[in-house]
């Protein structure tokens, strides 16, 4: 079968032929409907070096945002998993035995350091292929919803949902303000989630004018980049500041922007893995405000994300590419030319 393979560190992936996988005990073989191309993939093959934090040992098939139809099942799989039915895949894979994993929090597995891989498509063969094997209990049914458009929800939907859900206490009540920095795949869906779950005024910012326009169409008020960006954000809050900020970039400059606009008692969630740092000072930090980080989300939260998708509350913007155009999708992603999420559709010519 055709697949996009990460072959070596700091090396662009290859589109090549690999052997089709077979489902083991407790696993399901999916015929891939869609696989999202994520900036995390770019970090895997472009940024990470052998032995560095986050590095996953090559070779393996990329693709950690996956949807598909059940083709075959391995031994021990429940009859509730239906052949031919469409499912979204929860990507993270923990040890399945620690206190975090038994709660569906595979991303925070206590034994992650001893695991041979991090997730489907991150160390273990992923869905940027015609077929992929996944754990049966990591499947979320899609019903009659479009599985191709649903594919990015496995990360670009789940990751902002988890961060926003944790911050909801800061957005309860009237006159609250939320800030979304970075309006790529995660940020655009994050704006939609904030609109659906809160009554807060949503302020959004990005370097690209077209990204800001899209966020405005989803109910946000926006500010452009610039030296007075923090002042513009504070003006939108009438000087009060932001109650909950979500930095979907994670660079030093974006963290500084969010931190500079925080209200007393506010929460800043750094969601993007941009390697930025934050300097704390008692005299400049708004009282009782804090900076935290989140990573992906839980299995049960992915069920909730799918509920929102099926209810029409989340509408991922996707660009579809056939398998033979998969490498072009990554090239465009690296160049910042993708609006929303690039999704590789193996069945598309």
BELTAJO-V710189 format. One record per residue. N is the residue number from 0. PHI is phi as a letter, one per 40 degrees, with the letter a starting at -180 (999 if undefined). PSI is psi in degrees with one decimal (NA if undefined). BURIAL is b if it has 16 or more other C-alpha atoms within 10 Angstrom, else e. Layout:
BEGIN
n=(N:N)
phi=(PHI:PHI)
psi=(PSI:PSI)
burial=(BURIAL:BURIAL)
END
This chain:
BEGIN
n=(0:1:2:3:4:5:6:7:8:9:10:11:12:13:14:15:16:17:18:19:20:21:22:23:24:25:26:27:28:29:30:31:32:33:34:35:36:37:38:39:40:41:42:43:44:45:46:47:48:49:50:51:52:53:54:55:56:57:58:59:60:61:62:63:64:65:66:67:68:69:70:71:72:73:74:75:76:77:78:79:80:81:82:83:84:85:86:87:88:89:90:91:92:93:94:95:96:97:98:99:100:101:102:103:104:105:106:107:108:109:110:111:112:113:114:115:116:117:118:119:120:121:122:123:124:125:126:127:128:129:130:131:132:133:134:135:136:137:138:139:140:141:142:143:144:145:146:147:148:149:150:151:152:153:154:155:156:157:158:159:160:161:162:163:164:165:166:167:168:169:170:171:172:173:174:175:176:177:178:179:180:181:182:183:184:185:186:187:188:189:190:191:192:193:194:195:196:197:198:199:200:201:202:203:204:205:206:207:208:209:210:211:212:213:214:215:216:217:218:219:220:221:222:223:224:225:226:227:228:229:230:231:232:233:234:235:236:237:238:239:240:241:242:243:244:245:246:247:248:249:250:251:252:253:254:255:256:257:258:259:260:261:262:263:264:265:266:267:268:269:270:271:272:273:274:275:276:277:278:279:280:281:282:283:284:285:286:287:288:289:290:291:292:293:294:295:296:297:298:299:300:301:302:303:304:305:306:307:308:309:310:311:312:313:314:315:316:317:318:319:320:321:322:323:324:325:326:327:328:329:330:331:332:333:334:335:336:337:338:339:340:341:342:343:344:345:346:347:348)
phi=(999:c:a:c:b:c:c:a:c:f:b:c:c:b:c:a:c:b:c:c:c:b:c:c:d:g:b:b:c:b:c:c:c:a:b:c:c:b:c:c:c:c:c:d:c:b:b:c:b:d:g:c:d:g:c:b:c:c:c:a:c:c:h:b:b:b:b:i:b:c:c:a:b:c:c:g:c:c:c:c:c:c:c:g:c:c:b:b:b:c:c:c:b:b:c:g:b:c:c:c:c:c:c:g:c:d:c:b:d:c:b:d:c:c:c:c:a:c:a:c:g:b:h:b:d:b:c:c:a:c:b:a:b:a:c:c:c:b:c:b:c:b:g:c:c:c:c:c:c:c:d:c:c:c:b:c:c:c:c:c:c:c:c:c:c:c:c:d:d:c:b:c:g:c:g:c:b:b:b:b:b:g:b:c:d:c:c:c:c:d:c:c:c:d:c:c:b:b:b:c:c:b:b:b:a:a:c:c:c:c:c:c:c:c:c:c:c:c:h:c:b:b:b:c:c:i:c:b:c:c:c:c:c:c:c:c:c:f:g:c:h:c:c:a:b:b:c:c:b:g:c:d:c:c:c:c:c:c:c:c:b:c:c:d:g:c:b:b:b:c:b:c:c:b:g:c:b:b:c:b:a:d:c:b:c:d:d:g:c:a:b:b:b:b:a:f:a:b:d:c:c:c:d:c:c:c:d:c:c:c:c:g:c:b:b:c:c:b:b:c:b:c:d:c:b:c:c:c:d:c:c:c:c:c:c:g:b:c:c:g:b:c:b:c:b:d:c:c:c)
psi=(158.4:141.9:154.3:116.2:130.0:109.9:-29.6:158.3:142.9:39.0:129.9:139.9:164.0:142.7:113.5:176.7:131.6:165.3:136.6:139.7:163.7:138.0:133.3:-171.6:131.2:7.9:164.1:140.1:121.1:136.8:116.3:128.0:-46.3:147.3:120.6:140.1:120.4:152.9:-23.5:-34.0:-41.1:-40.3:-38.7:-48.7:-16.0:-36.3:-49.1:146.2:160.9:126.8:-7.6:154.5:130.8:-13.5:138.6:135.5:123.6:165.6:154.9:161.6:131.8:174.5:95.6:4.7:98.4:144.7:159.0:-177.7:138.5:123.2:-49.4:162.3:150.9:-179.0:147.3:6.3:134.4:146.4:-10.0:-18.8:113.8:131.1:131.2:-13.0:153.5:136.7:153.9:144.1:127.4:118.1:-43.3:143.5:112.7:-165.1:-16.8:4.2:-21.3:175.0:-31.5:-47.2:-37.8:-13.0:4.5:14.0:58.2:-27.5:-23.7:30.6:130.6:-16.1:26.2:-34.9:-22.0:-1.6:144.9:-12.0:166.8:-36.8:169.2:123.3:-2.8:78.2:-36.3:147.0:129.7:-160.7:8.4:59.0:178.5:-31.3:153.3:146.4:140.0:161.6:133.4:-38.4:3.4:16.8:136.1:120.9:139.6:-10.5:-132.1:10.4:150.9:115.4:-25.9:-49.9:-23.2:-23.6:-46.9:-18.1:-21.8:-23.1:-56.1:-17.8:-45.9:-40.9:-50.9:-32.7:-45.9:-45.4:-43.6:-41.1:-39.1:-30.2:1.0:-36.6:-27.9:-13.2:8.7:140.2:172.4:160.5:27.9:154.0:133.3:148.2:130.4:120.0:123.4:106.7:49.8:-147.3:-46.3:-44.1:-39.8:-42.2:-34.4:-40.2:-41.8:-38.8:-43.8:-41.7:-39.8:-33.6:-14.8:166.0:14.3:152.3:125.8:120.1:132.1:149.3:147.7:157.8:-31.7:130.3:-37.9:-34.2:-39.1:-38.9:-39.4:-40.7:-37.7:-38.1:-23.7:12.5:5.6:156.5:142.6:158.6:144.0:171.7:159.3:168.8:-26.0:25.5:-44.9:-43.1:-39.5:-40.4:-46.0:-35.5:-37.3:-25.7:9.4:32.8:-5.6:-38.6:173.8:132.8:-35.8:120.4:145.4:110.8:105.4:10.9:-58.3:15.6:163.3:-40.3:-38.3:-36.6:-41.2:-38.0:-48.6:-44.7:-35.0:-14.7:7.3:146.2:163.3:135.9:8.4:170.0:130.2:117.6:116.9:109.8:-40.5:142.9:72.5:5.7:18.7:161.2:163.5:131.2:128.0:138.8:134.8:-34.4:-14.4:-21.2:127.3:136.7:133.4:18.0:155.7:162.3:131.6:173.2:151.6:158.9:114.7:-135.6:-168.0:166.0:-46.4:-34.5:-32.3:-35.0:-41.8:-37.8:-43.2:-37.4:-42.5:-38.8:-46.4:-24.8:-3.7:10.8:-21.8:128.0:89.5:137.0:118.4:147.8:123.5:136.3:137.2:166.4:-37.5:-13.3:9.8:-41.3:-32.3:-35.7:-42.2:-37.1:-44.1:-36.2:-46.4:-35.5:-1.9:26.7:4.0:126.6:118.2:-119.1:133.4:127.6:123.9:127.2:99.8:-30.7:-1.3:133.6:NA)
burial=(e:b:b:b:b:b:b:b:b:b:e:b:b:e:b:e:e:e:e:e:e:e:b:b:e:e:b:b:b:b:b:b:b:b:b:b:b:b:b:b:b:b:b:b:b:b:e:b:b:e:e:e:e:e:b:b:b:b:e:b:b:b:b:b:b:b:b:b:b:b:b:b:b:b:e:e:b:e:e:e:b:e:e:e:e:b:b:b:b:b:b:b:b:b:b:b:e:e:e:b:b:e:e:b:b:b:b:b:b:b:e:e:e:e:e:e:b:b:b:b:b:b:b:b:b:b:b:b:b:b:b:b:b:b:b:b:b:b:b:b:b:b:e:e:e:e:b:b:b:b:b:b:b:b:b:b:b:b:b:b:b:b:b:b:e:e:b:e:e:b:b:e:e:e:e:b:b:b:b:b:b:b:b:b:b:b:b:b:b:b:b:b:b:b:b:e:e:b:b:b:b:b:b:b:b:b:e:e:e:e:b:b:e:b:b:b:e:b:b:b:b:b:b:b:e:e:e:e:b:b:b:b:b:b:e:b:b:e:e:b:b:b:b:b:b:b:b:b:b:b:b:e:e:b:b:b:b:b:b:b:b:b:b:b:e:b:b:b:b:b:b:b:b:b:e:e:e:e:e:e:e:e:e:e:b:b:e:e:b:b:e:e:e:b:b:b:b:b:b:e:b:b:b:e:b:b:e:b:b:b:e:e:b:b:b:b:b:b:b:b:b:b:b:b:b:b:b:e:b:b:e:e:b:e:e:e:e:b:b:b:b:b:b:b:b:b:e:e:e)
END
